[in-house]
Amino acid sequence: MKKSLVIATLVGPIWLGSVFPVSGEVADSISYPVSGSIVQDFGGARKHLGEDLRAAVNDPVYAPCNANIFNSGIHRGYGGAVVAQFTRPDGEQDVWLVGHMFTSSLRGTGHVNKGEVIGTVADRANNGGWDPHIHFAVRKGPHPGSWVYPGYAGNNSQTMANFYDPSDYITNYPGGSGGGGGGGGSTTDTTPPTVVTSECRLDNSGGGKYKATIKYADSEANASGYNSGYMQIEGPYGGRHGIGGQNWSNPIVLDIDMNGRTRGVWKVLTWGKDNAGNACALTDTGLRINWGAPWLADKRVDLSGNAFWNLWFKFDGVGGYSSISWNEICLINTDKSYRLLNGRNSGNEAHVTVDALGLGLVAADYPIKAIVVDNAGNKADMIDLGTVLTVPTEIIPAENLSTPLVTPPNFTQWSHDIAVASMTAPTTPMQNRIPLSVELGGGNIANLDHWCVLVYGNNGNAGSYKTPSGHETGRTISCVVDTNGLPSGWLTVGALFYLKGNSRDGYEIHSYGRIKVDKDHPTFDKIISGPNNGSTLSIGQMGALCLRAAFQDLGGSGTDEFRLALEGQGELRGFTERVYGYQGLLHCNLQGLKPGVYNLVSTYAKDKVGNETTATKPTGISYTVVQ
């Protein structure tokens, strides 16, 4: 078990008061009273007579073994302390002391079983004046009948000789070690701690410096608790460099200075161990430092709009602001695909406006990321800009709820106190057969003769509308919208009213909500990695073309599947893989192709609501194949 720096001292001797002599209790095993790491070791220059264990205020403290509590109360320098005698399996008797607890929480005198709570960790005001921790000591022999448990031996070598090193005592205990603290049982902890990759993160501090956070867990039933860990970074050519030395905190949070290091992608690695000495192998945290690539330097984000946002981002690079060549701002869809918000921006700044209605965004959270490239070709791919756009369920401005954006032809709007009170419809895009339920309300509902649901296009599609229901006299209509003949995109839902005492060609139209129709199949978006457009592919050197491609579905339901091929010289050579999802890695065998120019084409694409195309469509990417 690794030791660290002193965080507390104790004065002594300290008198405990009355003693209750009872026979020792047989203890088959012994463990630490808490699971925290050791922050002050046994011995040292001041001859510390125990070990100080890391703990937080109000943490429970457990009996290290079966024992008889002789003393329980407040004692100078310790706050609340408990002293107990126990009998080892070999028949010898020893005494343990646990100090720095709230006096009000202490267990009273008498028998105690291993793992039972004997108190809680006290704060500075109640533990003798120290940072919160637990002092754990083991004295040789039976209880002597008076207080002889100071925190330090000072110059008294005889006092030092009367105490065990607690870690050595636990390890070499005749009946077997109890493993870790926190109420551990008789089963030895043999499992090392693990890295919680989901809670690891990397923040760019600017100026070539990064802050890495690594979280450990030690959660098996008999866990002894995390003790300490190390952090390393591994460069693009395999060289490793330690960061910060041994670290007893969890999570480990350290600054990494990349200035002067080789440019490229660096891995953040770690290994750690628990209080039982179990160490995990050097582990990849999944964190990556793309050193040399540009980073986010500044941003201003207006997120106050219900469905419309203004965003501004500024990027920096190793060569300064002027070294940035271009950037692309990406909105990440719910299916993890993405779309460019305003194309490619030259230079180091990006001004973006996001219109949720115009983009057809459903109610969800949409992270914003960026692709940034500097003049030297260093690329930051999909860096997190720390911005999430939240599209609410209702994204139509309040002032538009009672008036349709587009009025279908030949309909007259009258002013009567009848309106749509509620609507139930899917919040995600659908291709066809969309279930819909509409309920009417209003003070003039008694004047309604009959009515029907109306669905019609907007944003320029004024002539496309349907009445998906029959004419009803009740206040609620449930129906299914057949979208054949309706445009793709957002459709307005309203009601068409026939009023009593009026001619049958009189209507009242109230726009209420919207439903999203996705009739668009996915289309090719970009090459994420692989040979650039116009590259020369050598059959002899490469053998196969390998690239990672991405599709996007403007209809909003998300890409489900796609396939690619090379077309040229009278041949259509398909890639080996059929990709499921919006992006994936593909390989195309180049052997046997005639030299010449080949275009990368899409041969199949389907979205998650079933829109698909089997037509061969160009991607705008081409390669020259040579022998």
N, C-alpha and C positions, 0 to 999 in steps of 0.2 A: 504494500500500500504506500503510495507516494505521500510525502509530507510537504507542507508549505509553510508560509511565514506565520509568526506569532501574531495573534489578534487580541490576546488577553493575558493578564498576569493575575496571580493570586497572592495575597499576603497570608502569613501564618506565624505561629500556630493559631488555630481557631477552635474555641471550646464549644462542644456540642450540647452538653447538659446530661440529662438522665439517660441511662442505658438500661435496656430490658433484656437480661441474659436468658436466651432460650437456645435449645439445641439447634445445630445447623441442619438445613434442608438439603437432601441429596439433589445435585444438579447434573443431569446427563450431558448437557451442552451449555455453551455460553456464547453470547453475541453482543454487538454494540447496542446501546440503548436508542440510538437514532440512526438513520441511514445516510446522513451527510458525510462528506469527505473530511479527512483530518486536516485541520488548519494549524494546529500546533502539536508537535511530536512530543513523545516522552523523552526526558533528559534534557540535553542541551546545556548551554553555558550556565543557566540558572537552575539546572536540575529540576525540571518540571516533573511532578510526581503523577502524571496521568497524561491523557490525550484530550485535546479540545476538538470537538466535532461540530462541523457546520450545521446550523439549524435555523429555522425561522420562528418568529414569535408565534406562540399558540400551537406549534407543532406538538403532537403527542410524544411522550417519552415512555419507553417500555422497559420493563424489568429485564436485565440481561440474562437471568437464569432463575430457576426455582431457588427461593431464599427465604430467610426470616428477617424482616425489617426491624433493626434495632432502634434507629433514630430517624425522625421525620420532622423537619421544622426549618425555621429561618436561622441562618448562620452567617456571620460576618464574612464578606468577600464572596459568598456563594449565592446569596439570596436563599431560595428554598433548596434544601438538599435532602437526599435519602441515603442512609447507610444500611447495608444488609449483609448478614453472614450466610454462607452456604457451604455445603459439604461436597467435595469432588468425588468422582467415582472411585478414586484410589483411597478414600477415607480421610484425606487431609481437608482442613477447613481454611477458607480465605474469606475476605470481606471486599465488597465493592461499594464505591461511592459514586453517586450521580448528582451533580450540582448545577445551579443557575436556572432553577425553575420557579414559577409562581408559587409562593407559599400556600395560597388558598387552593391550589390544585393538587397538593401532595397527598399521596396515599398514606394511610396511617400505619402504625406498627403492626407486626404480625406476619403471617405467612403470605407469600406472593408467588404466583406461577410465572414462569418465563413468558414474556410477550404481553403481560397485563400492563395497563397504563399505570404509571406511578406519578405522573405529573405532566405539566405542559411547559414549553420553553418560555422563559420570562423575557421581558424587555429590559433595556438598560437601567430603568428606574427601579427594577425589582430583582435584578440578578447580581447585585454587587457593584454595578457600574460599568459593565463590559458590553461590547457589541454582542447581539444574541448568539449563543452557542451553548453547547453542553460539555461540562468537564466530567470525564469518566476515568476513575482510578480503581486499581485492584491492589489491596494491601495483603501482604503475606501473613498467614496464620490466622487464628481466631480473633474475634474482637477483644482488645486488651482491657476493656472496661472503662476507658476514658478516651477523650478526643485526641487522636494522633493522625489527623488527616489534613495537613497543610497543603497548599497548592504547589509550593516549591520547597526543596530541601535546603537551598542556599549553600552554606559551607558545611552543613552537617552530612557527612558521607554515610553515617550510620542510618539516618532517616531515609536516604536514597536507597539503601540496601534493603529496606523493609517493603519496597514497592516493586510490582511487576510492570514491564512494558505491556500495556493492554493488548496491542496488536499481536505481539509474540505470545502472550498468554492465551488468546483466543485460538491462534493457529496451532499451538502445541498442547491444547487442553486435553487431559487424559481421556475424557469421554467423547472427544470429537468436537470440532468447531461448530458453532451455531450459524456460521455464515454471516450474512449482513444484518444490519440493525433494523429498526422499525418494527419490532415484534417478530422477527424471523423465527422459524421453527428449527427443528433438528436436521433438516435437509440442507446439504451444502449447495451453495450457489455455484454452478459451473458454466453458466451461460453469460457471455460478454454482452455489454450494452450495444444497442443498435442505433444507427443514424436515422432520425426522422426527416427524410428528404423533403416531405411536404412542408416542413417548417424551416427549411434552410432558405436563405435569401442572399442576394448580392446587390448592393447599392453603389452606384457610381457617384463618388464624392467630388469628381472633377479634378483637374490637374494631375491626372495619371494615378489617382488614388481611389481605392474601392474599400467598402466595408462589407465583410463577409460574416454571416451569422449561421452557426451550425448547431442544431439541436440534437441531443441524445436522449434515448429512452432506455430504461432498465426495468422492464415491467413484468418479468416472469414472477410466479407466485413467491419464490424464495429469493427475490432480488436483493442483493446487498446494497444497491444504490450506486449511481454514477460517481466516479472518483475524479477523473481528470482526462484530458484529451489533448491532441496535437493537431495542428493544421499545416498542410503543405500545399504548394502549387506545383503543377507539372507543366512544363513548357511544350511547345509544338514539336520539339525534337527529343522529348523524353526526360530532360533534366529536371530534377526536383529541388525545391528550395523550402526550408522550414520557415514558418511564420510565427513569431512570438514565443516559441518554446512551450513548455508544459503549461496547461491552463486548467484551473480547477472550477471555473464557472460553467454553468449550463443554462442557456446556450453559450457557446464560445462566440465572442464578438471581437473581431480583430480587424485592424486596418492593413491593407495590402498596398504597398507602393510599387507601381509597375514601371516607374521611370528608370531607364537604363536597361530594361529587360528586352529580350528578343520579341519582335512583333509577331502576332499570331494568336491562336486560341489556346488559352491556359486552363487547365482543369484545377478545381479546388478539391483537395483530398483531405482525409482525416483518419485518425485512429484514436480509440479511447479505451479506458478500462474502468471496471467497477471496484468497489471497496473490497471485494474478495480476490482481486488481482486478475480477474478474467479480462483479457484484452481482445478486441476485435481486430480483424485484418485491416490493412490500409484500404479505405473505402472511398469510392467516387461519390461525392455529394450531389453530382448533377449540375453544380454551378459552373459557369464558364465565363472567363474574362477574355473578351475579344480585343486584346491589347493592340492598339494602333487604329482600331475602328473608331469612327465618330461616336459622340454621346450627346444626350440632351443637356443643354446648358441652361435654358430658361423657358418658361411657358406662361401664358396668360389664358385662362379658360373661363368663359362665361357659361355657366351651367344653370342659369336661372330660368331659361325658357322651358315651356311644357313640351314643345316638340321642335324647337329651333335653337341651335347653339352656335356660338362663335368661338373658334379656337385659334391660338397663335403659338407656334413653337420655334425655338432657335437652337441650332446645333453647333457643337464645337468639335475640334479635332486636335490631334497632336501638333499639327502645323498651324493652329489658330483658326479663327472663324473663316478667314479667306480660303482655307484649304478645303472647305466643303464644296463638292461639285453639284450634287443634287440630292433631293429627298422625296419620299413618297409617304403620305399619311394613310394608314389603313384602318378601317373599321372591321373588327372581328365579329363575324356573324355567330348566331347561336349554335351552328353546327361546326364551328371552328374554321370555316372558310372565311375569306376576307374580300373586301372590295376597296379600291382606291377612291378616296373621297374627292380629290380634285386633280388627278393626274400627277405628273412629275413636276416638282418645283425646283427651279434652278437656284443654286446658292444655299445659304445656311438657314433660311427662314421659310416658314409655311404658314399661310393664312387660310383657314378652312371654315366654311359654314356647313352645318349639317341640318338638313330638313328631314325630319322623321317621316312626314307624310309623303314628301317627294321621293324618298328612297324606299317607301313601303316597309318600314321597320315595324315588326310586331312588338308587343310589350315584353321587354327583356332588358338585361344589362349588356352593353356593348363596349368592351375594352378598345382603346385606341393605341395603336402601335405604329412604328415607323421603320422604313428602310432608308438608310443614309449611306452615301458613298462619297469619299473624298477624292481629291485630284490624283492621288497615287493609286487609286483603285481599292483602298481599304474599305470594307463594307460592314456596316452594322445591320444585321438582318432581323427584323421584327423586334426591335427593342421596345420595352414597355415604357410608355410615356406617363404612367401614373394617372391616367384619365379614363373614367368609365362614364358613358352616357346611359342614363336610365330612361327608357321609354315607358311611360305609364300605360295602363290599360286603355284609358280614354285620352286620345291625342288630338281630338278635334277641338279647336278653340271654342270656348263657351258661347261666343257671339254667333257661331255658325250652327249651333245645335238646332235651332228652330227654323232655319232657312237652308234649302238645298244649295250646294255649290253650283249645280247646273239644273235648270228646270227642263224636264222633258217637254217636247213640243205638244201644242194643242191642249195643254192643261191650264186651268185657271186657278189661281191661289185666292181663296177667300179667308177671311179672318173670323174664326170661330174657336171657342174655348174647348177644343179637343186636341189632345196631343198624345204622342207615344210616351208611356210612363216608364217602360223598361224593355230591354232587349237582351236576349241570350243567344250568343253565337260563338264559334271557335275563335280563339285569339291567335292561332297560327295559320299560315297560308294553306289553302286547300285547292285542289284542282277542279272538283265538281261535286255535286250532291252535298251542298253545305247545309247542315241543319240550322234552323232559325226559329226563334220564338219571340213574338212581339205582343206587348200588352198596352192597351190604351188607358188613358185617364183624362181628367179634366172636368170642370164643373158643368159643361154643356153636353156631357156624354148622352143625356137622355134624348137629344135631338139627332143622334146618329141613327140612320136607317140601316145601312150595312157598309162594309168596308173591306179592303184587301191590303195585303203587304205589297210594297213596291220596291224593286231593286234596280238601280240604274248606275251607269258609269259616270265618272266625272273626270276632271283633269283633261278636258278636250274630247271626251267620249259622250257627248250629250245625247246622241241619238240612240244609244244602246240601253234598253231598259226592259224589265220583265215584271209581271205580277205572278210570283211563284205560288200564291195561294188562291183558293176560291174566295168568293165573297161571303163574309160571315156577319152575323149580327151580334155575336158575343164580344167580350172585351179582349180576349186572347186568341191569337192565331199561332199555331205551330205548323211549320211547313219545311220543305226541303228545296233549296235553290238549285235549279238546273242551270249551270253557267254557260251552256252552249249558246252561242250568239252574243255573249257578253264579253267585254274586253278583259285582258289580264290587268291586274293591279287592284287598287282600292275601289270598291263599289259602295255607293251610298244606299242605306236602308231607310225607307220611310213608310208612310201609310197613305192610302188613297181613300178619301171619305165620300160617301153619298149621304146627304143630309135629308131629313124629313121635310116635305113641303117644297122641295126644290126639284127642278127637272133632272132627268137622269144624266144629262151631260155636264152637270156641275161637279167640281171636285175640290177637295182641300188636300194639299200636299204638305206634310211635315217631315223634314229630314231629321233622322235621329242618330244613327250610328253608321259604322262601316264594317265591311267584311273584306278579307283579302283573298283574291283569286290568283293562283299561280298556274299559268298555262305556258310558261317559258321553260324550255329545256336548258341545262347548264351549257356554258360556253368556255372555251379555253381562256385562261387568264395569263399565265406566265410560266417561264422556266425558273424554278427556285434555285437549282444548282445543276451544273453540267456545262457542256460546251456552249459558248455564246453564239448568238445568231451570226451566220456567215462563217463559222469555223470550218476548218478542213479536218476531215476524219480519215486517218490512215488505217486501212484494214490490217496491214501487217503489224502495226504497233498497238492498236487498240483491240481488234477482234470483235468488240461489241461496243455499242453506244450506251452509256449509262447516264441517266438524268432524272431529276426530281421535278415533276410538273404539278401545276395547280389549276383547278377549274373554279369558276364562280357561277352561282345561280342567282340571277337578278330577280327571279320570281320570289325568292325569299325562303323557300322551303329547305334549301340546301342540296348540295351535290351528293348523289348516292353512289354513282359508278361512272367510270369513263375508260376509254381505250384510245391509244395513239398508234400511228404507223408512219413509216417513211415512204413517200410517193415520188417516183421519178424513174426515168429510163425505162418506161413501160412496166414498172413493177410497183406493187404495193406490199411493203414488208412490215408486218405488224410487230409490235413490241410483245415480249413474252407475257407480261403481267396484265391482268385486268384489275384496275385500281378501284377499291371500294372506299368511298369518302371523297373529300375535296382535293386531296393531294397525296402523292405517293411516288415511290422509286420504281423506275422502269428500265428494262434492258432490251436492246434490239441487236440481234446477231448481224454483223456486217459481212460475214463471210459469203462470198458468191455474188455480192452486188457489183454491178457494172460501175466503173468510174463515172462520175458526173455529179450534177446538182440534184439533191433530194429535198423535198419539202416535208416538214413535219405537219401531219394532218391529224384531226380528230375523226375517228371512225364510229364512235358510239358515245353517247352521254345520256344519263338519266338522273332526274332529281328525286327527292324523297316522296313526292306525291304522284310519281308515275310519268311525268313528262319526259319523253325520250326522243332521240334522233339517231338514225342509223346512217345518215348522209355523211359523206366524206367532206369535211370542212377544213379549210386552211387555217393555220395558226399564225402565219406571218413569220415563222421560223424556218430557215433553210440551212443546209450543210452541203459542203463539197466533199464527196467521197473519192479517195485515191487509194491505190494499192499499197 
